[in-house]
Amino acid sequence: MAKTVRFHEHGGPDVLRLEDVEVGEPGPGEVLIRVDAIGLNRAEVLFRSGNYIETAKQFPARLGAEAAGVVEAIGTHVAGLRVGQPVSVVPAFSMNDYGVYTERAIVPATALLHRPDGLDPVAGAAVWMPYLTAYGALVEVGGMRAGDTVVLTAASSSVGLAAIQIANRVGAIPVATTRTPAKRDALLRAGAAEVISTDEEDVVDRVRELTGGRGAEFVFDAVAGPGVVDLAKVVAPGGTLFVYGALSGEPTPYPGFELGMPALNMRTYTLFEVTTDPERLRRAEAFVSSGLRTGAFRPAVDRTFTLDEIVEAHRYMESGAQVGKIVVTVDH
């Protein structure tokens, strides 16, 4: 048996329950891991509340797609893993099929990455989703190069902070946006070249000023909603507006209609474009591991909770007060 977080109906953080659940044995292509730390993601808040891109197919439902732990047992048709090996779980599966909010979890072997030496469980649960998300869009799909300007919304999120570091590593110029000035200093310390406070400054004017009127080669937007119209105005010719989240909760227009149908590259993007493609995942793992080795990448952990505090952890995530990743630790 393992203490496992489940929910029996959609709703707020209070629907989460910590229950004893039979774990079972890993099947073909699966691995059983002892979970030491869990990385929380906005997707779990949406899945719990019934607002995600997929809903729970049955109750009780599980949660969680990112964690760090140690291999305990290996199913058939699995190569390259050994019992006792430190690993990280990356989001590469539906939470209708697997969940890592638990003491021990069965996960697909394809969702496991080797945890580099020196990366403790908290860091191991905080690093992969943010860096793989930002790398996948900006480098793998977008081809971001030195000298490119990238505008980042929700820049104080774990993905936003990872994108700042990735942009700096390739020589690009990260311009962070944040609603109020409260997080300005933290974003500058994190490596942002410039910070735009959207409550006080006009994004379009500031980006054009910062780029000499050229605009940004990339916009990496986690908010969506009506704000994409202004973001589209700052995209340089041939640039790309990536929409990878929907924090606004409002309908997202196609800006081309608002702006008189200019040539605009705008695409949605999800982490699964990297984590479910073995070659892209191999390149992404190499890129991130290299950054960790050199110290260029430092996963930002805002706060940790224990598994018993999962309701409080979800409440904190919904508050939006964090700068970086929220991690839940698991005592054994």
C-alpha positions in Angstrom: 0.0 0.0 0.0 1.1 3.6 -0.6 -0.3 6.9 0.5 -1.7 8.3 -2.7 -3.5 11.6 -3.5 -6.8 11.1 -5.3 -10.0 13.1 -5.9 -13.5 11.7 -6.1 -15.1 14.7 -7.9 -13.9 17.8 -9.7 -13.5 20.9 -7.6 -11.1 23.1 -5.6 -8.1 22.0 -3.5 -10.3 20.6 -0.8 -11.4 17.7 -3.0 -7.9 16.1 -2.7 -7.7 13.1 -0.4 -4.7 11.2 0.9 -5.6 7.5 0.8 -3.9 4.1 1.1 -3.9 2.5 -2.4 -2.6 -0.8 -3.6 0.4 -0.2 -5.9 0.7 -3.5 -7.8 3.6 -4.6 -10.0 4.9 -2.9 -13.1 3.7 -4.4 -16.4 5.4 -4.5 -19.8 7.2 -1.2 -20.5 6.5 0.0 -17.0 8.7 0.8 -13.9 7.9 1.1 -10.2 9.6 4.0 -8.5 9.9 5.1 -4.9 8.8 8.8 -5.1 10.9 11.2 -3.1 9.7 14.5 -4.5 6.9 15.7 -6.8 6.9 18.8 -9.0 3.6 20.6 -9.1 2.2 21.9 -12.4 -0.7 24.1 -13.4 -2.0 21.2 -15.5 -2.8 19.3 -12.2 -4.9 22.2 -10.9 -6.8 22.3 -14.2 -7.2 18.5 -14.2 -8.5 18.5 -10.6 -11.0 21.3 -11.4 -12.2 19.7 -14.6 -10.8 22.5 -16.8 -7.9 20.7 -18.4 -7.5 19.6 -22.1 -8.8 16.3 -20.9 -11.1 15.4 -18.0 -11.0 12.6 -15.5 -12.5 9.5 -17.1 -13.4 7.9 -13.8 -13.3 8.6 -10.1 -11.4 8.3 -7.9 -8.8 10.0 -10.1 -5.1 10.4 -9.7 -2.8 13.4 -10.2 0.7 14.2 -11.1 3.1 13.8 -14.0 6.5 15.0 -12.7 8.6 13.6 -9.9 12.0 12.4 -8.7 12.7 9.1 -7.1 14.5 5.7 -7.3 13.8 2.7 -9.4 12.3 -0.2 -7.2 11.2 -2.7 -9.8 11.2 -3.0 -13.6 8.7 -4.6 -15.9 9.4 -6.6 -19.0 10.5 -5.0 -22.3 12.4 -2.2 -20.4 16.1 -1.5 -21.2 18.6 0.9 -19.8 17.3 1.1 -16.3 18.4 -0.7 -13.1 16.9 -1.1 -9.6 18.3 1.6 -7.3 18.9 4.1 -10.1 18.0 7.7 -9.3 15.5 9.0 -12.0 13.1 11.8 -12.8 9.6 11.4 -14.2 8.7 13.8 -17.0 5.2 14.5 -18.2 4.8 12.1 -21.1 1.4 10.4 -20.3 -2.2 11.0 -19.4 -3.1 11.5 -15.8 -6.0 9.2 -16.6 -3.4 6.4 -16.9 -0.8 7.2 -14.3 -0.2 9.6 -11.4 2.8 10.4 -9.2 1.2 12.1 -6.2 2.0 9.1 -4.2 4.7 7.3 -2.2 5.3 4.7 -4.9 4.3 5.0 -8.5 4.1 2.9 -11.6 5.0 4.9 -14.7 6.0 4.2 -18.3 9.7 3.7 -18.8 9.5 6.2 -21.6 8.7 8.9 -19.1 11.9 8.4 -17.1 15.2 10.3 -17.4 18.4 9.6 -15.6 18.8 12.0 -12.7 22.3 13.5 -13.0 24.8 13.1 -10.1 24.5 15.9 -7.6 20.9 16.7 -8.4 18.9 16.0 -5.3 15.2 14.8 -5.4 13.8 18.3 -5.0 15.8 19.7 -7.8 15.2 16.5 -9.8 11.4 17.1 -9.5 11.7 20.8 -10.4 14.0 20.8 -13.5 12.6 18.8 -16.4 9.1 20.2 -17.1 10.2 23.8 -17.1 13.3 23.4 -19.2 11.9 20.8 -21.6 8.9 23.1 -22.2 11.0 26.2 -22.9 13.7 24.4 -24.9 11.2 22.5 -27.0 9.4 25.6 -28.2 12.1 28.1 -28.5 15.1 26.0 -29.6 13.8 22.7 -31.0 10.7 24.1 -32.9 11.5 27.8 -33.1 15.3 27.7 -33.7 16.1 30.6 -31.4 19.6 32.0 -32.0 22.0 34.5 -30.6 20.7 38.0 -30.9 17.1 37.1 -31.1 14.7 38.8 -28.7 12.1 36.7 -26.8 9.2 38.2 -24.9 8.1 36.0 -22.0 4.7 36.3 -20.3 4.2 34.8 -16.8 7.9 35.1 -16.5 8.1 34.3 -12.8 6.7 30.8 -13.4 9.1 27.9 -13.4 8.8 27.7 -17.3 9.4 31.5 -17.6 12.5 31.3 -15.4 13.8 28.4 -17.4 13.2 30.3 -20.6 15.2 33.2 -19.3 18.2 31.0 -18.6 17.9 29.1 -21.9 17.7 32.4 -23.9 20.8 33.7 -22.1 22.6 30.4 -22.8 22.1 30.7 -26.6 22.9 34.4 -26.6 19.3 35.6 -27.1 17.7 38.5 -25.2 15.0 37.6 -22.7 12.4 40.3 -22.0 10.2 39.4 -19.1 6.6 40.6 -18.6 4.9 40.7 -15.2 1.6 42.2 -14.2 2.9 44.3 -11.3 6.4 45.6 -10.3 6.5 43.3 -7.3 8.5 40.6 -9.1 10.7 42.9 -11.2 13.8 42.6 -9.0 13.5 38.8 -8.8 13.2 38.6 -12.6 16.3 40.8 -13.1 18.2 38.6 -10.6 17.0 35.5 -12.6 18.7 36.9 -15.7 16.0 38.9 -17.6 17.6 41.6 -19.8 14.5 43.8 -19.3 11.3 43.6 -17.3 8.0 45.1 -18.4 5.3 45.7 -15.8 2.1 45.4 -17.9 -0.1 47.3 -15.4 2.2 50.3 -15.7 3.8 50.1 -19.2 2.6 49.5 -22.7 4.0 46.2 -23.9 3.9 47.2 -27.6 5.7 50.5 -27.1 8.3 49.0 -24.8 9.2 46.1 -27.0 9.5 48.2 -30.1 11.7 50.6 -28.1 13.9 47.8 -26.8 14.3 46.3 -30.3 14.8 49.5 -32.3 11.4 49.1 -33.8 12.1 45.6 -35.2 10.0 43.6 -32.8 10.7 40.3 -31.1 11.7 37.2 -33.0 9.7 35.1 -30.4 6.9 35.6 -28.0 6.4 32.8 -25.5 2.9 33.2 -24.0 1.4 31.3 -21.1 -1.6 33.6 -20.6 -3.5 33.6 -23.9 -6.9 35.4 -24.0 -7.4 38.9 -25.4 -3.8 39.9 -24.6 -2.5 38.0 -27.6 -3.6 40.9 -29.8 -1.0 43.2 -28.3 1.6 40.4 -28.2 1.1 39.8 -31.9 1.9 43.4 -32.6 5.4 43.0 -31.2 6.3 40.0 -33.3 9.1 40.8 -35.8 8.6 39.8 -39.5 9.2 36.1 -39.7 8.9 35.7 -35.9 6.7 33.4 -34.0 4.1 33.8 -31.2 4.0 30.5 -29.2 0.9 30.1 -27.0 1.6 27.3 -24.5 -0.8 28.1 -21.6 -4.2 29.6 -20.9 -3.8 31.3 -17.5 -6.3 34.1 -18.5 -9.2 31.6 -18.7 -10.7 33.7 -21.5 -11.2 33.0 -25.2 -8.2 33.6 -27.4 -8.8 35.5 -30.6 -6.8 35.0 -33.7 -4.9 38.4 -33.8 -4.7 38.4 -37.6 -8.3 39.4 -37.8 -7.8 42.2 -35.3 -4.7 43.6 -37.0 -5.8 43.5 -40.6 -4.5 40.1 -41.5 -0.7 40.6 -41.4 1.6 37.7 -42.0 1.7 36.2 -38.5 3.3 32.9 -37.3 1.2 31.9 -34.3 1.0 28.3 -33.0 0.0 26.5 -29.9 2.6 24.3 -28.2 2.6 21.6 -25.6 5.4 19.8 -23.7 4.2 16.5 -25.2 5.7 17.6 -28.5 9.1 16.9 -26.9 8.4 14.2 -24.3 6.6 11.8 -26.6 9.2 12.1 -29.5 12.3 10.0 -28.6 14.7 12.0 -30.7 13.5 15.4 -29.6 13.6 14.2 -25.9 17.1 12.9 -26.4 18.3 16.2 -27.7 16.4 18.1 -25.0 17.8 15.9 -22.2 21.4 16.5 -23.6 20.8 20.3 -23.7 19.4 20.6 -20.2 22.0 18.2 -18.7 24.8 20.2 -20.2 23.3 23.4 -18.7 23.1 21.7 -15.3 26.7 20.5 -15.5 28.1 24.0 -16.2 25.8 25.8 -13.8 24.1 27.8 -16.5 20.8 26.2 -15.5 19.6 26.4 -11.8 16.1 25.1 -11.2 14.2 27.6 -9.2 12.3 26.2 -6.3 9.9 28.7 -4.6 8.6 26.5 -1.7 8.3 22.9 -0.6 5.3 21.1 1.1 5.0 17.6 2.4 2.6 15.1 0.8 0.3 15.6 3.9 0.1 19.3 2.9 -1.1 18.7 -0.7 -4.3 20.8 -0.2 -2.2 23.7 1.0 0.2 23.2 -1.8 -2.6 23.5 -4.4 -4.0 26.5 -2.7 -0.6 28.2 -2.8 -0.2 27.4 -6.5 -3.6 28.9 -7.2 -2.6 32.1 -5.4 0.0 32.8 -8.1 2.4 34.2 -5.4 5.3 31.8 -6.3 8.5 32.6 -8.2 9.6 29.3 -9.6 8.6 25.7 -8.8 6.4 24.3 -6.0 7.7 20.9 -4.9 6.1 18.3 -2.6 8.5 16.1 -0.6 7.6 12.5 0.3 8.9 11.0 3.6 9.5 7.3 3.8 
